[in-house]
């Protein structure tokens, strides 16, 4: 299968060649260096070809999205090169088409991701072009809307939004609602993404304690402050905390409280997400349980542990980062940084527990035989580590 790295590394040859992805999708590399995504399929026993666009204007994710839509049309007996959908009512506006696309995609996503996608469109796209008919939206119109996002320094957000707008138009094309995708051609007119490096993280114990104390003094929603503290105490990925639900917790009033993060919400290969054996087990320290008890009193905390302002949605994706940005540690620590803090500080103090620390972070065991055999995941050793970590965060000089 293709990856972004292999596509970027592909070099032109004297003759055109193709690199296959799967289910008929492939990358065509021309002698000029142009790379385009194409789909091979059959209608009436004859092989046909459909071109989706050139890379990087059309990303690998977008190409796969368009392949899936085309295959759905083929399943209905339609030719994806001339999309029609007799039973579908043509939406009057881009927002209507966007919401139809979101409803079509949402069953394939986690609830948190589906909420994030819709929230990004409602915040940055629908206000700008949502009331316009699809046929009236041109590349400059889309570009101007995204430049507003770029102007506030959110380059990566703007690029993700371009991809989502393009996917909406691809969906609309497949349904026969429009003929062109104006977002597919504007990628090179947008600002280049910022350099990606290690995310900033505090690695000294005094600093992480001071950050937690400073965050408590910021005027912010209680759910955000509690989620920040819970993130620090558990060292999981931000998405796991935002999507945390009450039915994932066990034995909160007993001697061995546990958070069972479903594999479906973990950063895993798609095939592993359906296997409960890949659930991530997080032993909870007394401090983490205390945070959960406080969260029980939050308005709207019926299913989600850390509810946002809108009913049924978690706190915003950027809420905890914005909390830290309002302290004296702005730019020095991000939510994901807690994982580096946890690993660095505990490895300095518990050098013999490196494997258990890695397992606590849901890192796969390097020894595949050991990973398959040891289903216990060093659980009791990890409980000791999480208790020690909580002590370090909340006491003057944590005990070994």
Helices and strands as residue ranges (DSSP letters): H 4-9, E 17-22, E 25-29, E 35-43, E 46-55, H 60-75, G 80-82, H 94-106, H 111-124, H 126-129, G 134-136, H 139-151, H 155-175, G 182-185, G 187-189, H 205-217, H 222-234, H 238-242, G 246-248, E 249-250, E 258-261, G 263-265, G 276-278, E 280-283, H 286-295, H 319-325, H 337-349, G 351-353, H 354-360, H 368-373, H 379-394
